[in-house]
Amino acid sequence: MFARSLNKIFNQNPQKLTVYQLGNPALREVAKPIDDVHDREIQQLIDQMLVTLKDSNGVGLAAPQVGRSLQLVIVASHPNQRYPHAPQMEPTAMINPKIISRSGETEKGWEGCLSVPMIRGLVSRDRQIEVEYTDRHGDLKVTRLTDFVARIFQHEYDHLEGKVFLDRVENTLDLATEEEYQKLWQ
Ligand code: ZN
């Protein structure tokens, strides 16, 4: 009972976390699986990552980006300044995620990353994937993701393997600054 009420107090005002930037070795580590989803620190980390994401106009965030080498990603597609054409969805915490199957049909699309500020790159991703993860309540979920949401997932999943989107850009001609990228949409 005490632990529960303490948990409530703890999570009332989640703090925004610092997003580690490219060059920080933490972004290159392979993340470890989470044993106990109900652990108070894990639940707090999820809340803090949700706040961090909202504050940064991001559509996805992986725990290694905030310096925690754990298999946890948030996928939170919604239209905003950085991604005006993103579909709307409820922000979803995915714990120990796995890609079960891939459509094999790939598409190139522009990506950015809160850990790689001011740079966009064209990256090839599977258009459709089937993924398995544990949600923040401890339930195992299997779901099919398509297009932009599938792209976000694959980008975040890469972070768990110590990769960033720049590793997947095939040609330096496929890079743009944020400013030039925004002009494409005006
Ligand atoms: Zn990223």
Backbone and ligand atoms as CSV (ligand in chain L), in Angstrom:
chain,resi,resn,atom,element,x,y,z
A,1,MET,N,N,0.842,-1.211,0.000
A,1,MET,CA,C,0.000,0.000,0.000
A,1,MET,C,C,0.871,1.253,0.000
A,2,PHE,N,N,1.853,1.237,0.884
A,2,PHE,CA,C,2.741,2.399,0.965
A,2,PHE,C,C,3.491,2.592,-0.369
A,3,ALA,N,N,3.956,1.468,-0.896
A,3,ALA,CA,C,4.701,1.523,-2.156
A,3,ALA,C,C,3.840,2.103,-3.268
A,4,ARG,N,N,2.564,1.712,-3.237
A,4,ARG,CA,C,1.648,2.176,-4.273
A,4,ARG,C,C,1.441,3.696,-4.190
A,5,SER,N,N,1.205,4.199,-2.972
A,5,SER,CA,C,0.965,5.636,-2.854
A,5,SER,C,C,2.242,6.424,-3.152
A,6,LEU,N,N,3.366,5.844,-2.784
A,6,LEU,CA,C,4.644,6.495,-3.075
A,6,LEU,C,C,4.838,6.580,-4.592
A,7,ASN,N,N,4.462,5.489,-5.237
A,7,ASN,CA,C,4.549,5.415,-6.688
A,7,ASN,C,C,3.753,6.545,-7.342
A,8,LYS,N,N,2.580,6.798,-6.775
A,8,LYS,CA,C,1.720,7.865,-7.305
A,8,LYS,C,C,2.410,9.225,-7.190
A,9,ILE,N,N,2.945,9.477,-6.010
A,9,ILE,CA,C,3.617,10.758,-5.774
A,9,ILE,C,C,4.799,10.905,-6.743
A,10,PHE,N,N,5.522,9.809,-6.864
A,10,PHE,CA,C,6.707,9.773,-7.721
A,10,PHE,C,C,6.400,10.159,-9.161
A,11,ASN,N,N,5.225,9.659,-9.642
A,11,ASN,CA,C,4.915,9.828,-11.060
A,11,ASN,C,C,4.078,11.069,-11.368
A,12,GLN,N,N,3.784,11.848,-10.333
A,12,GLN,CA,C,2.892,12.974,-10.570
A,12,GLN,C,C,3.489,14.033,-11.490
A,13,ASN,N,N,4.744,14.350,-11.264
A,13,ASN,CA,C,5.388,15.365,-12.083
A,13,ASN,C,C,6.658,14.823,-12.730
A,14,PRO,N,N,6.474,13.984,-13.757
A,14,PRO,CA,C,7.670,13.400,-14.361
A,14,PRO,C,C,8.592,14.463,-14.955
A,15,GLN,N,N,9.871,14.300,-14.706
A,15,GLN,CA,C,10.861,15.273,-15.175
A,15,GLN,C,C,11.263,14.982,-16.611
A,16,LYS,N,N,11.469,16.040,-17.357
A,16,LYS,CA,C,11.995,15.901,-18.710
A,16,LYS,C,C,13.454,15.428,-18.613
A,17,LEU,N,N,13.828,14.522,-19.500
A,17,LEU,CA,C,15.179,13.975,-19.464
A,17,LEU,C,C,16.053,14.596,-20.555
A,18,THR,N,N,17.351,14.553,-20.338
A,18,THR,CA,C,18.299,15.024,-21.351
A,18,THR,C,C,18.411,13.973,-22.449
A,19,VAL,N,N,18.287,14.404,-23.697
A,19,VAL,CA,C,18.443,13.479,-24.825
A,19,VAL,C,C,19.908,13.487,-25.252
A,20,TYR,N,N,20.535,12.316,-25.186
A,20,TYR,CA,C,21.944,12.195,-25.551
A,20,TYR,C,C,22.122,12.428,-27.047
A,21,GLN,N,N,23.232,13.039,-27.383
A,21,GLN,CA,C,23.476,13.422,-28.766
A,21,GLN,C,C,24.525,12.526,-29.427
A,22,LEU,N,N,24.454,12.485,-30.752
A,22,LEU,CA,C,25.366,11.659,-31.557
A,22,LEU,C,C,26.819,11.888,-31.138
A,23,GLY,N,N,27.539,10.824,-30.923
A,23,GLY,CA,C,28.908,10.909,-30.430
A,23,GLY,C,C,28.995,10.359,-29.024
A,24,ASN,N,N,27.865,10.422,-28.303
A,24,ASN,CA,C,27.832,9.833,-26.958
A,24,ASN,C,C,27.841,8.301,-27.086
A,25,PRO,N,N,28.797,7.633,-26.443
A,25,PRO,CA,C,28.901,6.172,-26.586
A,25,PRO,C,C,27.632,5.414,-26.156
A,26,ALA,N,N,26.811,6.033,-25.309
A,26,ALA,CA,C,25.567,5.374,-24.856
A,26,ALA,C,C,24.666,5.013,-26.026
A,27,LEU,N,N,24.738,5.810,-27.102
A,27,LEU,CA,C,23.879,5.557,-28.269
A,27,LEU,C,C,24.352,4.353,-29.082
A,28,ARG,N,N,25.542,3.861,-28.778
A,28,ARG,CA,C,26.108,2.751,-29.548
A,28,ARG,C,C,26.073,1.432,-28.806
A,29,GLU,N,N,25.490,1.443,-27.598
A,29,GLU,CA,C,25.400,0.207,-26.818
A,29,GLU,C,C,24.181,-0.614,-27.239
A,30,VAL,N,N,24.279,-1.929,-27.095
A,30,VAL,CA,C,23.127,-2.804,-27.308
A,30,VAL,C,C,22.334,-2.849,-26.000
A,31,ALA,N,N,21.049,-2.507,-26.088
A,31,ALA,CA,C,20.219,-2.376,-24.877
A,31,ALA,C,C,19.842,-3.734,-24.282
A,32,LYS,N,N,19.693,-3.744,-22.966
A,32,LYS,CA,C,19.358,-4.990,-22.248
A,32,LYS,C,C,17.837,-5.129,-22.085
A,33,PRO,N,N,17.353,-6.392,-22.059
A,33,PRO,CA,C,15.918,-6.598,-21.837
A,33,PRO,C,C,15.490,-6.151,-20.444
A,34,ILE,N,N,14.217,-5.787,-20.327
A,34,ILE,CA,C,13.645,-5.386,-19.031
A,34,ILE,C,C,12.987,-6.611,-18.392
A,35,ASP,N,N,13.364,-6.915,-17.156
A,35,ASP,CA,C,12.832,-8.099,-16.468
A,35,ASP,C,C,11.454,-7.829,-15.880
A,36,ASP,N,N,11.321,-6.689,-15.221
A,36,ASP,CA,C,10.085,-6.408,-14.498
A,36,ASP,C,C,9.478,-5.088,-14.958
A,37,VAL,N,N,8.450,-5.214,-15.772
A,37,VAL,CA,C,7.754,-4.040,-16.318
A,37,VAL,C,C,7.148,-3.180,-15.209
A,38,HIS,N,N,6.740,-3.855,-14.109
A,38,HIS,CA,C,6.046,-3.151,-13.024
A,38,HIS,C,C,7.000,-2.432,-12.070
A,39,ASP,N,N,8.273,-2.605,-12.272
A,39,ASP,CA,C,9.273,-1.927,-11.441
A,39,ASP,C,C,9.005,-0.414,-11.454
A,40,ARG,N,N,9.048,0.186,-10.278
A,40,ARG,CA,C,8.714,1.611,-10.167
A,40,ARG,C,C,9.620,2.489,-11.028
A,41,GLU,N,N,10.887,2.140,-11.068
A,41,GLU,CA,C,11.830,2.937,-11.869
A,41,GLU,C,C,11.528,2.850,-13.365
A,42,ILE,N,N,11.064,1.682,-13.809
A,42,ILE,CA,C,10.705,1.511,-15.226
A,42,ILE,C,C,9.468,2.344,-15.545
A,43,GLN,N,N,8.461,2.268,-14.654
A,43,GLN,CA,C,7.241,3.042,-14.867
A,43,GLN,C,C,7.538,4.547,-14.866
A,44,GLN,N,N,8.437,4.944,-13.986
A,44,GLN,CA,C,8.819,6.356,-13.928
A,44,GLN,C,C,9.567,6.775,-15.198
A,45,LEU,N,N,10.447,5.876,-15.663
A,45,LEU,CA,C,11.202,6.150,-16.890
A,45,LEU,C,C,10.250,6.346,-18.078
A,46,ILE,N,N,9.214,5.496,-18.153
A,46,ILE,CA,C,8.225,5.627,-19.233
A,46,ILE,C,C,7.569,7.006,-19.169
A,47,ASP,N,N,7.137,7.408,-17.973
A,47,ASP,CA,C,6.491,8.722,-17.812
A,47,ASP,C,C,7.438,9.858,-18.198
A,48,GLN,N,N,8.691,9.719,-17.800
A,48,GLN,CA,C,9.676,10.763,-18.119
A,48,GLN,C,C,9.943,10.822,-19.622
A,49,MET,N,N,9.979,9.649,-20.254
A,49,MET,CA,C,10.204,9.629,-21.707
A,49,MET,C,C,9.015,10.231,-22.456
A,50,LEU,N,N,7.797,9.989,-21.957
A,50,LEU,CA,C,6.602,10.572,-22.587
A,50,LEU,C,C,6.651,12.101,-22.514
A,51,VAL,N,N,7.055,12.621,-21.368
A,51,VAL,CA,C,7.156,14.075,-21.183
A,51,VAL,C,C,8.255,14.643,-22.088
A,52,THR,N,N,9.368,13.941,-22.152
A,52,THR,CA,C,10.512,14.384,-22.959
A,52,THR,C,C,10.126,14.468,-24.434
A,53,LEU,N,N,9.387,13.444,-24.863
A,53,LEU,CA,C,8.966,13.360,-26.262
A,53,LEU,C,C,8.019,14.507,-26.615
A,54,LYS,N,N,7.060,14.741,-25.751
A,54,LYS,CA,C,6.073,15.788,-25.976
A,54,LYS,C,C,6.769,17.148,-26.068
A,55,ASP,N,N,7.704,17.358,-25.170
A,55,ASP,CA,C,8.416,18.623,-25.085
A,55,ASP,C,C,9.325,18.864,-26.303
A,56,SER,N,N,9.747,17.799,-26.970
A,56,SER,CA,C,10.716,17.943,-28.069
A,56,SER,C,C,10.093,17.815,-29.458
A,57,ASN,N,N,8.742,17.743,-29.539
A,57,ASN,CA,C,8.095,17.549,-30.831
A,57,ASN,C,C,8.562,16.277,-31.525
A,58,GLY,N,N,8.821,15.247,-30.748
A,58,GLY,CA,C,9.275,13.982,-31.327
A,58,GLY,C,C,8.114,13.032,-31.557
A,59,VAL,N,N,8.330,12.042,-32.413
A,59,VAL,CA,C,7.312,11.017,-32.665
A,59,VAL,C,C,7.774,9.652,-32.148
A,60,GLY,N,N,8.991,9.609,-31.624
A,60,GLY,CA,C,9.499,8.361,-31.073
A,60,GLY,C,C,10.733,8.621,-30.239
A,61,LEU,N,N,10.952,7.735,-29.258
A,61,LEU,CA,C,12.114,7.878,-28.382
A,61,LEU,C,C,12.479,6.500,-27.842
A,62,ALA,N,N,13.777,6.224,-27.776
A,62,ALA,CA,C,14.244,4.945,-27.245
A,62,ALA,C,C,15.046,5.212,-25.968
A,63,ALA,N,N,14.959,4.285,-25.011
A,63,ALA,CA,C,15.607,4.484,-23.707
A,63,ALA,C,C,17.116,4.813,-23.821
A,64,PRO,N,N,17.860,4.171,-24.753
A,64,PRO,CA,C,19.283,4.535,-24.864
A,64,PRO,C,C,19.514,6.024,-25.163
A,65,GLN,N,N,18.520,6.671,-25.775
A,65,GLN,CA,C,18.654,8.105,-26.081
A,65,GLN,C,C,18.635,8.970,-24.826
A,66,VAL,N,N,18.081,8.424,-23.744
A,66,VAL,CA,C,18.100,9.168,-22.479
A,66,VAL,C,C,19.077,8.499,-21.505
A,67,GLY,N,N,20.011,7.757,-22.074
A,67,GLY,CA,C,21.102,7.202,-21.282
A,67,GLY,C,C,20.762,5.951,-20.492
A,68,ARG,N,N,19.648,5.289,-20.855
A,68,ARG,CA,C,19.275,4.053,-20.165
A,68,ARG,C,C,19.367,2.913,-21.170
A,69,SER,N,N,20.291,1.998,-20.928
A,69,SER,CA,C,20.521,0.906,-21.871
A,69,SER,C,C,19.499,-0.209,-21.647
A,70,LEU,N,N,18.238,0.087,-21.984
A,70,LEU,CA,C,17.132,-0.848,-21.758
A,70,LEU,C,C,16.271,-0.946,-23.010
A,71,GLN,N,N,15.668,-2.143,-23.202
A,71,GLN,CA,C,14.833,-2.359,-24.386
A,71,GLN,C,C,13.437,-1.770,-24.182
A,72,LEU,N,N,13.376,-0.472,-24.345
A,72,LEU,CA,C,12.126,0.275,-24.177
A,72,LEU,C,C,12.085,1.389,-25.215
A,73,VAL,N,N,10.987,1.420,-25.982
A,73,VAL,CA,C,10.799,2.515,-26.936
A,73,VAL,C,C,9.392,3.090,-26.768
A,74,ILE,N,N,9.257,4.355,-27.123
A,74,ILE,CA,C,7.935,4.981,-27.183
A,74,ILE,C,C,7.692,5.327,-28.649
A,75,VAL,N,N,6.535,4.917,-29.150
A,75,VAL,CA,C,6.129,5.295,-30.502
A,75,VAL,C,C,4.917,6.202,-30.330
A,76,ALA,N,N,4.998,7.403,-30.888
A,76,ALA,CA,C,3.960,8.411,-30.613
A,76,ALA,C,C,3.731,9.292,-31.831
A,77,SER,N,N,3.298,8.661,-32.914
A,77,SER,CA,C,3.074,9.423,-34.139
A,77,SER,C,C,1.952,10.443,-33.959
A,78,HIS,N,N,2.192,11.666,-34.389
A,78,HIS,CA,C,1.152,12.703,-34.426
A,78,HIS,C,C,1.680,13.835,-35.309
A,79,PRO,N,N,0.777,14.515,-36.028
A,79,PRO,CA,C,1.259,15.599,-36.881
A,79,PRO,C,C,1.816,16.731,-36.028
A,80,ASN,N,N,2.972,17.225,-36.359
A,80,ASN,CA,C,3.541,18.378,-35.657
A,80,ASN,C,C,4.483,19.125,-36.601
A,81,GLN,N,N,5.135,20.124,-36.038
A,81,GLN,CA,C,6.028,20.986,-36.809
A,81,GLN,C,C,7.117,20.177,-37.523
A,82,ARG,N,N,7.649,19.175,-36.825
A,82,ARG,CA,C,8.754,18.405,-37.398
A,82,ARG,C,C,8.255,17.365,-38.410
A,83,TYR,N,N,7.038,16.830,-38.185
A,83,TYR,CA,C,6.467,15.815,-39.089
A,83,TYR,C,C,5.017,16.173,-39.383
A,84,PRO,N,N,4.790,17.157,-40.297
A,84,PRO,CA,C,3.425,17.642,-40.519
A,84,PRO,C,C,2.454,16.575,-41.044
A,85,HIS,N,N,2.969,15.508,-41.661
A,85,HIS,CA,C,2.063,14.524,-42.270
A,85,HIS,C,C,1.960,13.227,-41.471
A,86,ALA,N,N,2.424,13.257,-40.241
A,86,ALA,CA,C,2.400,12.037,-39.417
A,86,ALA,C,C,0.976,11.690,-39.002
A,87,PRO,N,N,0.577,10.414,-39.030
A,87,PRO,CA,C,-0.751,10.033,-38.531
A,87,PRO,C,C,-0.839,10.135,-37.010
A,88,GLN,N,N,-2.066,10.314,-36.515
A,88,GLN,CA,C,-2.301,10.464,-35.079
A,88,GLN,C,C,-2.435,9.099,-34.405
A,89,MET,N,N,-1.779,8.903,-33.296
A,89,MET,CA,C,-1.961,7.684,-32.504
A,89,MET,C,C,-1.713,7.985,-31.029
A,90,GLU,N,N,-2.165,7.112,-30.191
A,90,GLU,CA,C,-1.915,7.238,-28.751
A,90,GLU,C,C,-0.447,6.884,-28.491
A,91,PRO,N,N,0.313,7.720,-27.748
A,91,PRO,CA,C,1.701,7.358,-27.451
A,91,PRO,C,C,1.762,5.979,-26.773
A,92,THR,N,N,2.604,5.108,-27.294
A,92,THR,CA,C,2.642,3.719,-26.819
A,92,THR,C,C,4.045,3.327,-26.385
A,93,ALA,N,N,4.159,2.867,-25.136
A,93,ALA,CA,C,5.431,2.346,-24.634
A,93,ALA,C,C,5.525,0.872,-25.015
A,94,MET,N,N,6.624,0.497,-25.644
A,94,MET,CA,C,6.824,-0.890,-26.067
A,94,MET,C,C,8.079,-1.422,-25.393
A,95,ILE,N,N,7.891,-2.482,-24.604
A,95,ILE,CA,C,8.981,-3.045,-23.803
A,95,ILE,C,C,9.434,-4.363,-24.422
A,96,ASN,N,N,10.733,-4.572,-24.484
A,96,ASN,CA,C,11.343,-5.761,-25.104
A,96,ASN,C,C,10.742,-6.051,-26.485
A,97,PRO,N,N,10.691,-5.055,-27.356
A,97,PRO,CA,C,10.029,-5.261,-28.649
A,97,PRO,C,C,10.851,-6.151,-29.588
A,98,LYS,N,N,10.119,-6.824,-30.467
A,98,LYS,CA,C,10.758,-7.671,-31.488
A,98,LYS,C,C,10.012,-7.500,-32.804
A,99,ILE,N,N,10.733,-7.620,-33.897
A,99,ILE,CA,C,10.086,-7.637,-35.209
A,99,ILE,C,C,9.888,-9.106,-35.575
A,100,ILE,N,N,8.637,-9.525,-35.701
A,100,ILE,CA,C,8.328,-10.932,-35.986
A,100,ILE,C,C,8.402,-11.196,-37.482
A,101,SER,N,N,7.843,-10.271,-38.274
A,101,SER,CA,C,7.921,-10.459,-39.723
A,101,SER,C,C,7.971,-9.109,-40.426
A,102,ARG,N,N,8.525,-9.153,-41.628
A,102,ARG,CA,C,8.655,-7.944,-42.445
A,102,ARG,C,C,7.996,-8.195,-43.786
A,103,SER,N,N,7.388,-7.142,-44.344
A,103,SER,CA,C,6.707,-7.307,-45.624
A,103,SER,C,C,7.701,-7.554,-46.754
A,104,GLY,N,N,8.917,-7.061,-46.593
A,104,GLY,CA,C,9.897,-7.190,-47.665
A,104,GLY,C,C,9.798,-6.052,-48.660
A,105,GLU,N,N,8.630,-5.396,-48.668
A,105,GLU,CA,C,8.466,-4.241,-49.558
A,105,GLU,C,C,9.009,-3.009,-48.828
A,106,THR,N,N,10.017,-2.382,-49.410
A,106,THR,CA,C,10.632,-1.251,-48.711
A,106,THR,C,C,10.313,0.066,-49.407
A,107,GLU,N,N,10.500,1.132,-48.641
A,107,GLU,CA,C,10.249,2.467,-49.173
A,107,GLU,C,C,11.233,3.422,-48.518
A,108,LYS,N,N,11.748,4.361,-49.307
A,108,LYS,CA,C,12.621,5.374,-48.733
A,108,LYS,C,C,11.794,6.535,-48.186
A,109,GLY,N,N,12.183,7.042,-47.035
A,109,GLY,CA,C,11.482,8.184,-46.460
A,109,GLY,C,C,12.454,8.994,-45.615
A,110,TRP,N,N,12.093,10.251,-45.397
A,110,TRP,CA,C,12.959,11.140,-44.616
A,110,TRP,C,C,12.818,10.854,-43.125
A,111,GLU,N,N,13.939,10.795,-42.443
A,111,GLU,CA,C,13.929,10.616,-40.990
A,111,GLU,C,C,14.793,11.683,-40.328
A,112,GLY,N,N,14.441,11.956,-39.100
A,112,GLY,CA,C,15.263,12.804,-38.255
A,112,GLY,C,C,15.368,12.102,-36.917
A,113,CYS,N,N,16.125,12.673,-36.013
A,113,CYS,CA,C,16.322,12.026,-34.715
A,113,CYS,C,C,16.654,13.089,-33.678
A,114,LEU,N,N,16.055,12.972,-32.501
A,114,LEU,CA,C,16.333,13.949,-31.443
A,114,LEU,C,C,17.790,13.879,-30.995
A,115,SER,N,N,18.464,12.766,-31.302
A,115,SER,CA,C,19.886,12.630,-30.952
A,115,SER,C,C,20.807,13.122,-32.066
A,116,VAL,N,N,20.202,13.450,-33.215
A,116,VAL,CA,C,20.987,13.939,-34.366
A,116,VAL,C,C,20.332,15.235,-34.847
A,117,PRO,N,N,20.457,16.318,-34.079
A,117,PRO,CA,C,19.680,17.522,-34.380
A,117,PRO,C,C,20.045,18.161,-35.719
A,118,MET,N,N,19.030,18.743,-36.344
A,118,MET,CA,C,19.180,19.570,-37.546
A,118,MET,C,C,19.556,18.801,-38.810
A,119,ILE,N,N,19.544,17.478,-38.763
A,119,ILE,CA,C,19.889,16.676,-39.942
A,119,ILE,C,C,18.744,15.727,-40.285
A,120,ARG,N,N,18.447,15.628,-41.571
A,120,ARG,CA,C,17.482,14.641,-42.058
A,120,ARG,C,C,18.177,13.742,-43.061
A,121,GLY,N,N,17.700,12.530,-43.144
A,121,GLY,CA,C,18.275,11.592,-44.099
A,121,GLY,C,C,17.218,10.676,-44.676
A,122,LEU,N,N,17.415,10.277,-45.938
A,122,LEU,CA,C,16.500,9.338,-46.590
A,122,LEU,C,C,16.922,7.925,-46.222
A,123,VAL,N,N,15.975,7.186,-45.648
A,123,VAL,CA,C,16.281,5.834,-45.168
A,123,VAL,C,C,15.255,4.853,-45.728
A,124,SER,N,N,15.747,3.715,-46.174
A,124,SER,CA,C,14.874,2.665,-46.667
A,124,SER,C,C,14.390,1.798,-45.497
A,125,ARG,N,N,13.069,1.598,-45.422
A,125,ARG,CA,C,12.482,0.773,-44.345
A,125,ARG,C,C,11.406,-0.129,-44.925
A,126,ASP,N,N,11.106,-1.207,-44.219
A,126,ASP,CA,C,9.974,-2.043,-44.603
A,126,ASP,C,C,8.684,-1.271,-44.413
A,127,ARG,N,N,7.754,-1.405,-45.396
A,127,ARG,CA,C,6.494,-0.669,-45.308
A,127,ARG,C,C,5.548,-1.269,-44.281
A,128,GLN,N,N,5.694,-2.579,-44.071
A,128,GLN,CA,C,4.798,-3.226,-43.123
A,128,GLN,C,C,5.593,-4.227,-42.282
A,129,ILE,N,N,5.362,-4.193,-40.994
A,129,ILE,CA,C,6.035,-5.145,-40.105
A,129,ILE,C,C,5.038,-5.653,-39.057
A,130,GLU,N,N,5.330,-6.833,-38.562
A,130,GLU,CA,C,4.552,-7.351,-37.449
A,130,GLU,C,C,5.472,-7.334,-36.248
A,131,VAL,N,N,5.006,-6.760,-35.153
A,131,VAL,CA,C,5.867,-6.624,-33.982
A,131,VAL,C,C,5.209,-7.215,-32.744
A,132,GLU,N,N,6.060,-7.613,-31.815
A,132,GLU,CA,C,5.608,-8.160,-30.539
A,132,GLU,C,C,6.288,-7.331,-29.456
A,133,TYR,N,N,5.546,-6.978,-28.417
A,133,TYR,CA,C,6.152,-6.238,-27.308
A,133,TYR,C,C,5.305,-6.439,-26.053
A,134,THR,N,N,5.858,-6.070,-24.939
A,134,THR,CA,C,5.101,-6.049,-23.693
A,134,THR,C,C,4.709,-4.604,-23.436
A,135,ASP,N,N,3.444,-4.367,-23.108
A,135,ASP,CA,C,3.038,-2.983,-22.840
A,135,ASP,C,C,3.347,-2.623,-21.375
A,136,ARG,N,N,3.055,-1.389,-20.991
A,136,ARG,CA,C,3.473,-0.939,-19.648
A,136,ARG,C,C,2.671,-1.601,-18.533
A,137,HIS,N,N,1.593,-2.288,-18.893
A,137,HIS,CA,C,0.818,-3.026,-17.882
A,137,HIS,C,C,1.267,-4.482,-17.778
A,138,GLY,N,N,2.212,-4.869,-18.629
A,138,GLY,CA,C,2.733,-6.233,-18.567
A,138,GLY,C,C,2.067,-7.191,-19.537
A,139,ASP,N,N,1.186,-6.672,-20.397
A,139,ASP,CA,C,0.500,-7.540,-21.371
A,139,ASP,C,C,1.314,-7.672,-22.652
A,140,LEU,N,N,1.374,-8.901,-23.154
A,140,LEU,CA,C,2.085,-9.154,-24.408
A,140,LEU,C,C,1.178,-8.780,-25.577
A,141,LYS,N,N,1.708,-7.986,-26.482
A,141,LYS,CA,C,0.905,-7.512,-27.620
A,141,LYS,C,C,1.579,-7.914,-28.921
A,142,VAL,N,N,0.759,-8.247,-29.893
A,142,VAL,CA,C,1.265,-8.478,-31.251
A,142,VAL,C,C,0.472,-7.547,-32.151
A,143,THR,N,N,1.150,-6.768,-32.960
A,143,THR,CA,C,0.441,-5.815,-33.810
A,143,THR,C,C,1.163,-5.609,-35.130
A,144,ARG,N,N,0.387,-5.201,-36.128
A,144,ARG,CA,C,0.932,-4.931,-37.439
A,144,ARG,C,C,1.059,-3.409,-37.598
A,145,LEU,N,N,2.206,-2.952,-38.015
A,145,LEU,CA,C,2.421,-1.515,-38.204
A,145,LEU,C,C,2.710,-1.255,-39.672
A,146,THR,N,N,2.192,-0.134,-40.175
A,146,THR,CA,C,2.413,0.176,-41.589
A,146,THR,C,C,2.962,1.593,-41.755
A,147,ASP,N,N,3.624,1.774,-42.882
A,147,ASP,CA,C,4.116,3.065,-43.366
A,147,ASP,C,C,4.820,3.890,-42.282
A,148,PHE,N,N,4.331,5.110,-41.990
A,148,PHE,CA,C,5.103,6.005,-41.121
A,148,PHE,C,C,5.292,5.434,-39.711
A,149,VAL,N,N,4.258,4.785,-39.198
A,149,VAL,CA,C,4.373,4.215,-37.840
A,149,VAL,C,C,5.365,3.045,-37.851
A,150,ALA,N,N,5.340,2.253,-38.916
A,150,ALA,CA,C,6.323,1.163,-39.068
A,150,ALA,C,C,7.734,1.741,-39.158
A,151,ARG,N,N,7.839,2.871,-39.836
A,151,ARG,CA,C,9.144,3.558,-39.947
A,151,ARG,C,C,9.643,4.015,-38.571
A,152,ILE,N,N,8.748,4.637,-37.807
A,152,ILE,CA,C,9.141,5.094,-36.463
A,152,ILE,C,C,9.642,3.895,-35.651
A,153,PHE,N,N,8.864,2.807,-35.689
A,153,PHE,CA,C,9.250,1.632,-34.895
A,153,PHE,C,C,10.640,1.133,-35.300
A,154,GLN,N,N,10.872,0.994,-36.599
A,154,GLN,CA,C,12.161,0.470,-37.067
A,154,GLN,C,C,13.311,1.400,-36.683
A,155,HIS,N,N,13.036,2.719,-36.708
A,155,HIS,CA,C,14.042,3.712,-36.284
A,155,HIS,C,C,14.367,3.529,-34.794
A,156,GLU,N,N,13.328,3.412,-33.969
A,156,GLU,CA,C,13.536,3.273,-32.516
A,156,GLU,C,C,14.189,1.932,-32.180
A,157,TYR,N,N,13.752,0.905,-32.899
A,157,TYR,CA,C,14.315,-0.439,-32.677
A,157,TYR,C,C,15.814,-0.436,-32.956
A,158,ASP,N,N,16.211,0.287,-33.982
A,158,ASP,CA,C,17.643,0.434,-34.289
A,158,ASP,C,C,18.417,0.980,-33.086
A,159,HIS,N,N,17.808,1.948,-32.376
A,159,HIS,CA,C,18.488,2.526,-31.199
A,159,HIS,C,C,18.805,1.445,-30.163
A,160,LEU,N,N,17.927,0.438,-30.063
A,160,LEU,CA,C,18.147,-0.638,-29.080
A,160,LEU,C,C,19.334,-1.516,-29.478
A,161,GLU,N,N,19.671,-1.460,-30.769
A,161,GLU,CA,C,20.814,-2.240,-31.249
A,161,GLU,C,C,22.060,-1.380,-31.424
A,162,GLY,N,N,21.991,-0.151,-30.906
A,162,GLY,CA,C,23.150,0.737,-30.969
A,162,GLY,C,C,23.358,1.384,-32.331
A,163,LYS,N,N,22.272,1.428,-33.117
A,163,LYS,CA,C,22.368,2.047,-34.451
A,163,LYS,C,C,21.598,3.366,-34.490
A,164,VAL,N,N,22.034,4.255,-35.374
A,164,VAL,CA,C,21.266,5.476,-35.641
A,164,VAL,C,C,20.932,5.511,-37.134
A,165,PHE,N,N,19.954,6.360,-37.515
A,165,PHE,CA,C,19.487,6.328,-38.904
A,165,PHE,C,C,20.583,6.664,-39.909
A,166,LEU,N,N,21.566,7.439,-39.468
A,166,LEU,CA,C,22.663,7.813,-40.384
A,166,LEU,C,C,23.402,6.575,-40.896
A,167,ASP,N,N,23.428,5.513,-40.075
A,167,ASP,CA,C,24.097,4.264,-40.481
A,167,ASP,C,C,23.403,3.639,-41.691
A,168,ARG,N,N,22.131,3.982,-41.893
A,168,ARG,CA,C,21.332,3.362,-42.962
A,168,ARG,C,C,21.178,4.265,-44.189
A,169,VAL,N,N,21.676,5.481,-44.114
A,169,VAL,CA,C,21.617,6.374,-45.281
A,169,VAL,C,C,22.628,5.859,-46.304
A,170,GLU,N,N,22.134,5.561,-47.525
A,170,GLU,CA,C,22.988,4.887,-48.512
A,170,GLU,C,C,23.989,5.815,-49.170
A,171,ASN,N,N,23.655,7.109,-49.222
A,171,ASN,CA,C,24.473,8.037,-49.988
A,171,ASN,C,C,24.439,9.392,-49.286
A,172,THR,N,N,25.546,10.081,-49.234
A,172,THR,CA,C,25.542,11.397,-48.570
A,172,THR,C,C,24.629,12.390,-49.304
A,173,LEU,N,N,24.289,12.066,-50.575
A,173,LEU,CA,C,23.341,12.919,-51.305
A,173,LEU,C,C,21.940,12.817,-50.707
A,174,ASP,N,N,21.708,11.804,-49.892
A,174,ASP,CA,C,20.412,11.604,-49.239
A,174,ASP,C,C,20.339,12.290,-47.876
A,175,LEU,N,N,21.232,13.246,-47.642
A,175,LEU,CA,C,21.211,14.003,-46.383
A,175,LEU,C,C,20.763,15.441,-46.647
A,176,ALA,N,N,20.082,16.027,-45.684
A,176,ALA,CA,C,19.676,17.432,-45.796
A,176,ALA,C,C,19.667,18.069,-44.418
A,177,THR,N,N,19.838,19.373,-44.385
A,177,THR,CA,C,19.664,20.060,-43.101
A,177,THR,C,C,18.161,20.166,-42.833
A,178,GLU,N,N,17.809,20.377,-41.584
A,178,GLU,CA,C,16.401,20.533,-41.191
A,178,GLU,C,C,15.748,21.663,-42.007
A,179,GLU,N,N,16.478,22.760,-42.175
A,179,GLU,CA,C,15.936,23.922,-42.885
A,179,GLU,C,C,15.593,23.587,-44.336
A,180,GLU,N,N,16.508,22.896,-45.019
A,180,GLU,CA,C,16.257,22.525,-46.416
A,180,GLU,C,C,15.141,21.489,-46.511
A,181,TYR,N,N,15.094,20.589,-45.540
A,181,TYR,CA,C,14.045,19.566,-45.520
A,181,TYR,C,C,12.680,20.236,-45.391
A,182,GLN,N,N,12.582,21.220,-44.503
A,182,GLN,CA,C,11.295,21.909,-44.293
A,182,GLN,C,C,10.812,22.602,-45.569
A,183,LYS,N,N,11.773,23.079,-46.384
A,183,LYS,CA,C,11.403,23.760,-47.646
A,183,LYS,C,C,10.691,22.802,-48.591
A,184,LEU,N,N,11.040,21.509,-48.506
A,184,LEU,CA,C,10.402,20.508,-49.370
A,184,LEU,C,C,8.897,20.444,-49.150
A,185,TRP,N,N,8.459,20.814,-47.940
A,185,TRP,CA,C,7.056,20.690,-47.580
A,185,TRP,C,C,6.303,22.002,-47.686
A,186,GLN,N,N,6.967,23.071,-48.131
A,186,GLN,CA,C,6.296,24.374,-48.186
A,186,GLN,C,C,5.800,24.715,-49.598
L,1,ZN,ZN,ZN,16.346,8.449,-33.163
